[in-house]
Amino acid sequence: MPDTAVTDRRPKQGLLERLERGPVICAEGYLFELERRGFLQAGAFVPEVVLEHPELVAQLHREFVHAGSDVVEAFTYYAHREKMRLIGKEHLLEEINRRALGIAKEVADEEGALFAGDICNTNVFVADAESRGAVRAMFEEQVGWAVEAGVDFVIGETFSWGEEALIALETIERAGLPSVITLAIHREPETREGWTPAEACKRLADAGADVVGLNCIRGPRTMLPLLETITATVQGHVAALPVPYRTTENEPSFQSLTDPGCDCIPGGRPFPTALDPFTCNRYELGEFARAAVALGVDYLGICCGAAPHHVRSLAEALGRTPPASAYSADMSKHAFLGSDEQLKTENLSYADKL
């Protein structure tokens, strides 16, 4: 197992310095996007694509940076020992992690972006001594590989158990790296042990996390009320990375969404492969970004379901013009809907029928 007890590894020009200059954008959502493209299996949700098609992972990293992401996050989500064991490929664990880190580092260096490692919920934590030891060991080996790859910081994400998030934080802290720790809040607005999001984030911040907040599970509309309580409680940097789906007060998580208008969905549940009708448009993500920043959030992104056009909209809502903004929509140029009077006159009969 790699030794993660390294000291004084905080980068001179890294995450914290960037946050002092303004909000940082981190694009997530690699699992869903690569599954949609036909290179990753829903269900298993293990990033074997980093071995089978590394060029596609690199390209998606580049697309997200092109759209406005400040961070290249290594695609090691769910690349932990338990997930690999479940699909009978535990022997590929180290290779997947090292390859994903190498791909991300190469793109981050090319683009001048921050390079982040990633660990996540293990699905084995049940708040007993055995599971505490198991998850700690998983985090230590993944963080160890991230340290060896030279990451600028480590993201610990999608934790439903506050205590599991604290173990992840402790592992990152021992490695001497900056940390972003985000919680996944399901239908009930609390962690699995019953902590409110604000209480859980305060515990993490008090324990040394550099950035705390929420990611995944909830869409913009049902994440914002929780963020308001967090920013009112936590003195420090706050993260918000919702899923781009139209969750509601009655169905606040994307797992809880129902689609009574469609009876062809396997199992009857839209999550995770039939969420298309609930997808937020780019303008909704822009509205979310403005609302979150107004609350005091300064680390923003989008999780499962994100596509580059969502990231671009988020960046533009912050007043930025990433390279992808050269191709932002300009409907004045549209033959039927544009503002050119000659075109509109010539095509009026068609436009009236749209």
LODRENMI-656331 format. One line per field, with one value per residue (C-alpha): y negated, z, x; residue in one letter; residue number from 1; chain. Coordinates in pm, 1 decimal, padded with zeros to 6 digits. Each point is the difference from the previous one (the first is absolute). Example, Ala and Ser with C-alpha at 12.3 -4.5 7.8 and 13.67 -1.06 7.14 Angstrom:
yy	(00450.0,-00344.0) .
zz	(00780.0,-00066.0) .
xx	(01230.0,00137.0) .
resn	(A,S) .
resi	(1,2) .
chain	(A,A) .
END
This chain:
yy	(00000.0,-00344.1,-00220.2,-00309.8,-00160.0,-00280.9,-00352.7,-00346.4,00099.6,-00288.8,-00161.6,-00355.6,-00097.9,00230.6,00033.4,-00238.5,-00273.4,00036.7,-00024.5,-00322.4,-00147.3,00112.4,00304.3,00323.2,00218.2,00377.1,00211.5,00345.8,00250.0,00229.7,00319.6,-00109.5,-00175.2,00292.8,00240.0,-00210.4,00012.1,00380.1,00056.8,00078.7,00241.3,-00129.1,00213.8,00088.0,-00366.5,00079.7,-00216.0,00278.1,-00242.3,-00153.3,00324.6,00085.8,-00346.1,-00243.5,-00241.0,-00048.5,-00081.8,-00252.0,-00153.2,-00041.1,-00166.3,-00241.3,-00067.0,-00089.3,-00236.7,-00151.3,-00062.7,-00174.5,00251.0,-00115.0,00355.2,00327.0,00267.9,00344.4,00252.4,00226.9,-00026.2,00350.4,00130.7,00127.0,00351.7,00086.3,-00101.1,00183.0,00309.8,00001.5,00027.4,00249.8,-00239.7,-00089.9,00087.7,-00311.3,-00238.0,-00156.7,-00010.4,-00183.8,-00255.0,-00069.9,-00021.5,-00235.9,-00223.6,-00003.0,-00098.3,-00280.2,-00132.4,-00015.0,-00201.8,-00225.4,-00081.3,-00072.0,-00226.9,-00169.5,00140.9,00129.4,00375.2,00179.4,00351.9,00155.7,00241.4,00069.7,00192.8,00368.9,00144.8,00219.9,-00255.0,00083.9,-00183.0,00301.6,00082.2,00242.1,-00235.9,-00293.6,00196.2,00118.9,-00344.7,-00153.8,00256.7,-00069.9,-00373.7,00034.5,00194.1,-00233.6,-00316.0,00153.8,00042.4,-00355.8,-00132.5,00186.6,-00148.2,-00352.5,-00117.5,-00356.1,00108.4,00291.9,00007.6,00226.0,00016.7,00142.1,00101.3,00077.4,00081.6,-00301.4,00226.1,00161.9,-00350.3,-00075.8,00312.8,-00110.3,-00345.4,00144.7,00206.3,-00303.6,-00210.8,00259.8,-00028.2,-00376.1,-00093.5,-00251.4,00161.5,-00046.8,00213.4,00018.1,00183.0,00168.1,-00079.1,00236.3,-00027.5,-00084.4,-00322.3,00157.8,00234.6,00369.8,-00056.9,-00283.7,-00309.4,-00298.5,-00104.9,-00316.7,00192.8,00257.5,-00266.4,-00190.2,00318.1,00050.8,-00361.9,00009.0,00318.7,-00179.9,00036.7,-00287.6,00012.9,00164.0,00032.1,00216.2,00193.1,00239.2,00148.0,-00328.9,-00229.1,-00378.8,-00072.5,00237.6,-00063.1,-00378.7,-00000.9,00226.5,-00219.2,-00300.5,00167.6,00109.2,-00341.2,-00151.0,00246.6,00062.4,-00261.7,00096.4,00127.5,00177.0,00234.3,00068.6,00256.3,00109.0,00250.9,-00177.2,00145.5,-00162.3,00140.3,-00126.2,-00043.3,00327.5,00179.2,-00180.6,00249.7,00132.2,00352.5,-00090.0,-00143.3,00181.2,-00013.8,00112.1,-00099.6,00285.1,00365.6,00138.8,-00074.6,00316.7,00029.6,-00303.0,-00235.8,-00273.2,00009.5,00048.9,00071.4,-00179.7,-00344.6,-00178.9,-00165.7,-00161.7,-00156.3,-00367.2,-00230.5,-00212.8,-00312.0,00170.8,00082.9,-00362.8,-00108.3,00249.8,-00133.3,-00357.7,00100.4,00214.6,-00272.4,-00247.7,00234.9,00007.5,00317.9,-00029.3,00351.7,00092.9,00280.0,00255.9,00370.4,00308.5,-00099.1,-00299.8,-00077.5,-00268.9,-00239.9,00003.7,-00089.1,-00281.1,-00148.1,00015.0,-00174.8,-00269.4,-00061.9,-00092.9,-00254.3,00215.4,00065.0,00343.2,00110.6,00173.8,-00338.8,-00067.2,00237.9,-00106.2,-00031.1,-00311.2,00024.9,-00328.7,00209.8,00247.0,00003.0,00007.5,-00130.4,-00255.8,-00378.9,-00052.0,-00172.0,00117.2,00361.6,-00028.4,-00148.0,00267.4,00276.0,-00147.4,00260.2,00275.4,-00170.6,-00036.0,00375.8,00081.0) .
zz	(00000.0,-00088.5,00288.5,00011.9,00303.6,-00195.9,00136.2,-00156.8,-00339.3,-00043.0,-00336.5,-00000.4,-00271.8,00033.4,00099.5,00295.5,-00191.9,-00284.5,00243.0,00137.6,-00350.3,-00045.4,-00056.4,-00126.1,-00248.2,00004.9,-00263.0,00114.6,-00156.4,-00180.9,00081.6,-00156.4,-00299.5,-00099.4,00054.5,-00235.0,-00258.7,00018.4,00174.9,00358.4,00140.6,00211.1,00307.3,00055.0,-00050.0,00019.9,-00207.8,-00201.0,-00292.8,00127.1,-00102.5,-00307.1,-00157.3,00182.1,-00294.0,00057.6,00366.7,-00092.9,-00257.8,00250.6,00243.0,-00278.1,-00089.5,00359.6,00028.2,-00338.0,00143.4,00310.2,00262.4,00206.5,00115.9,-00169.0,00235.3,-00038.8,-00098.7,00301.8,00123.6,00107.6,-00084.6,00356.6,00122.2,00088.8,-00337.0,-00186.8,00213.0,-00078.5,-00373.7,00038.7,-00110.9,00322.0,-00167.5,-00220.3,00294.9,00004.8,-00378.1,-00038.2,00267.4,-00129.9,-00360.6,00084.8,00199.6,-00283.9,-00257.2,00219.7,00078.8,-00367.3,-00087.4,00305.8,-00093.4,-00359.7,00100.8,00305.0,00214.4,00354.8,00027.3,00250.8,00135.6,00096.0,00258.8,00072.4,00201.4,00030.5,00056.7,00279.0,00282.3,00277.1,00296.2,00165.5,00067.5,-00290.4,-00265.0,00139.5,-00047.7,-00347.1,-00136.1,00155.5,-00177.9,-00331.8,00037.5,00100.3,-00309.3,-00237.7,00165.8,-00002.7,-00377.1,-00033.9,00206.1,-00220.5,-00309.7,00133.8,00036.1,00111.9,00229.1,00066.3,-00033.7,00236.0,-00126.2,00010.9,00365.9,00155.8,00332.6,00165.8,00186.2,-00322.0,-00132.9,00313.6,-00053.3,-00359.4,00123.8,00259.0,-00270.3,-00224.8,00291.1,00084.8,-00357.4,00047.6,-00288.5,-00028.8,00013.0,-00147.0,00187.8,-00126.1,00133.9,-00184.8,00159.4,-00103.9,00042.4,00370.4,00057.3,00224.6,-00002.2,00074.7,00367.3,00021.5,-00022.5,-00186.2,-00304.8,00181.4,00310.0,-00207.3,-00202.0,00313.7,00150.4,-00316.2,-00011.2,00369.1,-00066.7,-00261.4,-00335.6,-00229.9,-00192.7,00117.1,-00156.2,-00207.7,-00323.4,-00202.0,00089.1,00006.9,-00290.1,00010.7,00140.9,00294.4,00076.3,00034.0,00325.0,00162.7,-00123.1,00164.1,00341.5,-00063.6,-00104.3,00303.3,00227.9,-00152.1,00006.6,-00302.2,-00354.3,-00100.0,-00294.7,-00203.5,-00281.5,-00069.2,-00255.8,-00301.9,00051.8,00095.4,00346.5,00200.7,00360.5,-00018.5,-00189.0,00121.7,-00125.4,-00350.7,00134.7,00123.4,-00330.4,-00158.4,-00355.0,-00009.6,-00366.0,-00104.1,00074.9,-00200.4,00251.3,00130.0,00366.4,-00027.9,00147.0,-00220.1,00195.0,-00140.8,-00369.1,-00076.0,00149.8,-00336.8,00041.5,00324.7,-00131.4,00080.5,-00289.0,-00010.6,00120.4,00318.6,00087.2,-00054.3,00235.6,00256.9,-00018.0,00057.2,00291.3,00160.7,-00024.4,00152.4,00299.8,00037.6,-00189.6,-00169.5,-00126.8,-00267.8,-00242.7,-00130.0,00077.9,-00161.9,-00324.6,-00069.7,-00355.2,-00124.2,-00098.3,00363.3,00119.2,-00253.1,00117.6,00360.0,-00091.3,-00200.3,00291.3,00199.8,-00265.1,-00167.3,-00366.1,-00030.4,-00346.6,-00057.3,00027.3,-00357.3,-00093.6,00247.2,-00148.6,-00208.5,-00120.2,-00189.7,-00270.8,-00027.4,-00332.9,00152.6,00354.0,-00049.7,-00002.9,-00360.0,-00154.4,-00355.1,00109.8,00217.3,-00288.1,-00240.9,00244.2,00174.7,-00129.8,00132.9,00331.9,00068.2,-00018.3,00247.8) .
xx	(00000.0,00143.7,00109.2,-00220.8,00167.4,00165.7,00039.9,00012.0,-00133.5,-00239.6,00072.7,00133.4,-00248.7,-00296.5,-00360.9,-00000.3,00177.8,-00248.7,-00290.7,00141.1,-00031.1,-00359.2,-00219.9,00153.4,-00190.0,00039.7,-00174.2,-00105.4,-00240.9,00244.1,-00191.5,-00327.7,00154.1,00220.2,-00290.8,-00213.0,00277.1,00009.1,00332.4,-00102.9,-00258.7,-00289.0,-00047.1,00363.8,00097.3,00372.6,00238.8,00163.9,-00010.6,00326.2,00170.1,-00206.7,-00030.4,00231.2,-00015.0,-00375.0,00050.4,00269.0,-00229.7,-00282.3,00242.1,00093.2,-00363.2,-00083.9,00298.0,-00093.0,-00346.0,00132.9,00113.9,00298.9,00066.0,00088.2,-00127.9,00155.4,-00265.4,00047.8,-00357.3,-00112.0,00347.1,00037.8,00065.1,-00360.0,-00145.0,00273.1,-00055.9,-00371.2,00064.0,00285.2,00273.3,00176.2,00329.9,-00041.4,-00039.8,00344.7,00031.5,-00332.0,00088.3,00348.0,-00115.4,-00288.4,00233.1,00251.6,-00262.7,-00131.8,00347.5,00093.2,-00310.8,00029.4,00359.8,-00101.6,-00285.7,00149.5,-00280.2,00002.1,00058.4,-00223.9,-00004.0,-00331.1,-00137.1,-00365.7,-00256.6,00081.9,-00349.0,00138.2,00001.1,-00248.4,00158.7,00161.0,00364.4,00033.9,-00138.4,00199.0,00319.8,-00100.0,-00080.8,00308.7,00217.0,-00174.2,00044.6,00364.8,00098.4,-00186.3,00132.9,00346.5,-00012.7,-00130.7,00291.3,00246.9,-00167.3,00052.2,-00360.1,-00066.0,-00283.4,-00232.2,-00377.4,-00195.1,-00354.8,-00351.8,00007.6,-00337.1,00165.2,00159.5,00240.6,00121.5,00067.1,00201.4,00212.0,00062.7,00098.9,00236.9,00172.0,00043.8,00122.6,00265.1,00122.8,00043.3,-00228.4,-00283.3,-00342.9,-00346.3,-00253.7,-00356.7,-00303.0,-00284.7,-00335.9,-00277.3,-00378.0,00022.9,00195.8,00262.3,00298.1,-00043.8,00080.3,-00252.4,00220.8,-00141.9,00205.4,00105.0,00109.5,00188.3,00178.6,00095.0,00148.2,00204.0,00116.9,00091.6,00198.7,00208.6,-00176.4,00091.8,-00328.5,-00323.1,-00341.7,-00231.0,00023.6,-00212.0,-00344.1,-00196.1,-00076.7,00040.5,-00346.7,00025.2,00367.1,-00026.1,-00204.3,00259.9,00284.3,-00160.7,00022.1,00359.9,00130.7,-00171.7,00181.1,00343.4,00273.0,00205.8,-00021.6,-00323.4,-00055.4,-00312.5,-00010.8,-00359.2,-00117.7,-00156.1,-00346.5,-00329.5,-00050.2,-00296.9,-00105.2,-00193.7,00277.7,00313.3,00261.0,00054.6,-00040.6,-00348.7,-00126.2,-00294.1,-00132.2,-00365.0,-00017.9,00229.2,-00069.4,00293.5,00276.0,00170.3,-00090.4,-00227.2,00261.7,00154.3,00327.5,00256.4,-00066.0,-00329.4,00055.2,-00002.0,-00344.7,00113.1,00322.4,00053.4,00074.1,00312.5,-00180.3,-00118.4,00360.8,00092.4,-00276.8,00121.0,00354.4,-00111.5,-00222.9,00269.5,00264.7,-00245.3,-00024.0,00378.0,00089.4,00340.5,00075.2,-00250.4,-00061.4,-00244.8,-00005.2,-00160.3,-00171.0,00221.9,00099.8,00240.4,-00280.0,-00120.1,00349.4,00027.3,-00328.9,00117.2,00326.5,-00178.0,-00237.0,00310.3,00096.1,00263.8,00064.4,00163.3,00116.9,-00333.9,-00173.4,00111.5,-00280.3,-00266.7,-00345.9,-00067.3,-00357.3,00026.9,00165.6,-00285.6,-00180.7,-00348.8,00044.2,00277.4,-00000.2,00111.1,-00303.7,00063.0,00033.0,-00308.6,-00201.2,00114.3,-00075.8,-00304.9,-00238.0,00222.2,00066.3,-00371.3,-00033.3,00276.8) .
resn	(M,P,D,T,A,V,T,D,R,R,P,K,Q,G,L,L,E,R,L,E,R,G,P,V,I,C,A,E,G,Y,L,F,E,L,E,R,R,G,F,L,Q,A,G,A,F,V,P,E,V,V,L,E,H,P,E,L,V,A,Q,L,H,R,E,F,V,H,A,G,S,D,V,V,E,A,F,T,Y,Y,A,H,R,E,K,M,R,L,I,G,K,E,H,L,L,E,E,I,N,R,R,A,L,G,I,A,K,E,V,A,D,E,E,G,A,L,F,A,G,D,I,C,N,T,N,V,F,V,A,D,A,E,S,R,G,A,V,R,A,M,F,E,E,Q,V,G,W,A,V,E,A,G,V,D,F,V,I,G,E,T,F,S,W,G,E,E,A,L,I,A,L,E,T,I,E,R,A,G,L,P,S,V,I,T,L,A,I,H,R,E,P,E,T,R,E,G,W,T,P,A,E,A,C,K,R,L,A,D,A,G,A,D,V,V,G,L,N,C,I,R,G,P,R,T,M,L,P,L,L,E,T,I,T,A,T,V,Q,G,H,V,A,A,L,P,V,P,Y,R,T,T,E,N,E,P,S,F,Q,S,L,T,D,P,G,C,D,C,I,P,G,G,R,P,F,P,T,A,L,D,P,F,T,C,N,R,Y,E,L,G,E,F,A,R,A,A,V,A,L,G,V,D,Y,L,G,I,C,C,G,A,A,P,H,H,V,R,S,L,A,E,A,L,G,R,T,P,P,A,S,A,Y,S,A,D,M,S,K,H,A,F,L,G,S,D,E,Q,L,K,T,E,N,L,S,Y,A,D,K,L) .
resi	(1,2,3,4,5,6,7,8,9,10,11,12,13,14,15,16,17,18,19,20,21,22,23,24,25,26,27,28,29,30,31,32,33,34,35,36,37,38,39,40,41,42,43,44,45,46,47,48,49,50,51,52,53,54,55,56,57,58,59,60,61,62,63,64,65,66,67,68,69,70,71,72,73,74,75,76,77,78,79,80,81,82,83,84,85,86,87,88,89,90,91,92,93,94,95,96,97,98,99,100,101,102,103,104,105,106,107,108,109,110,111,112,113,114,115,116,117,118,119,120,121,122,123,124,125,126,127,128,129,130,131,132,133,134,135,136,137,138,139,140,141,142,143,144,145,146,147,148,149,150,151,152,153,154,155,156,157,158,159,160,161,162,163,164,165,166,167,168,169,170,171,172,173,174,175,176,177,178,179,180,181,182,183,184,185,186,187,188,189,190,191,192,193,194,195,196,197,198,199,200,201,202,203,204,205,206,207,208,209,210,211,212,213,214,215,216,217,218,219,220,221,222,223,224,225,226,227,228,229,230,231,232,233,234,235,236,237,238,239,240,241,242,243,244,245,246,247,248,249,250,251,252,253,254,255,256,257,258,259,260,261,262,263,264,265,266,267,268,269,270,271,272,273,274,275,276,277,278,279,280,281,282,283,284,285,286,287,288,289,290,291,292,293,294,295,296,297,298,299,300,301,302,303,304,305,306,307,308,309,310,311,312,313,314,315,316,317,318,319,320,321,322,323,324,325,326,327,328,329,330,331,332,333,334,335,336,337,338,339,340,341,342,343,344,345,346,347,348,349,350,351,352,353,354) .
chain	(A,A,A,A,A,A,A,A,A,A,A,A,A,A,A,A,A,A,A,A,A,A,A,A,A,A,A,A,A,A,A,A,A,A,A,A,A,A,A,A,A,A,A,A,A,A,A,A,A,A,A,A,A,A,A,A,A,A,A,A,A,A,A,A,A,A,A,A,A,A,A,A,A,A,A,A,A,A,A,A,A,A,A,A,A,A,A,A,A,A,A,A,A,A,A,A,A,A,A,A,A,A,A,A,A,A,A,A,A,A,A,A,A,A,A,A,A,A,A,A,A,A,A,A,A,A,A,A,A,A,A,A,A,A,A,A,A,A,A,A,A,A,A,A,A,A,A,A,A,A,A,A,A,A,A,A,A,A,A,A,A,A,A,A,A,A,A,A,A,A,A,A,A,A,A,A,A,A,A,A,A,A,A,A,A,A,A,A,A,A,A,A,A,A,A,A,A,A,A,A,A,A,A,A,A,A,A,A,A,A,A,A,A,A,A,A,A,A,A,A,A,A,A,A,A,A,A,A,A,A,A,A,A,A,A,A,A,A,A,A,A,A,A,A,A,A,A,A,A,A,A,A,A,A,A,A,A,A,A,A,A,A,A,A,A,A,A,A,A,A,A,A,A,A,A,A,A,A,A,A,A,A,A,A,A,A,A,A,A,A,A,A,A,A,A,A,A,A,A,A,A,A,A,A,A,A,A,A,A,A,A,A,A,A,A,A,A,A,A,A,A,A,A,A,A,A,A,A,A,A,A,A,A,A,A,A,A,A,A,A,A,A,A,A,A,A,A,A,A,A,A,A,A,A) .
END
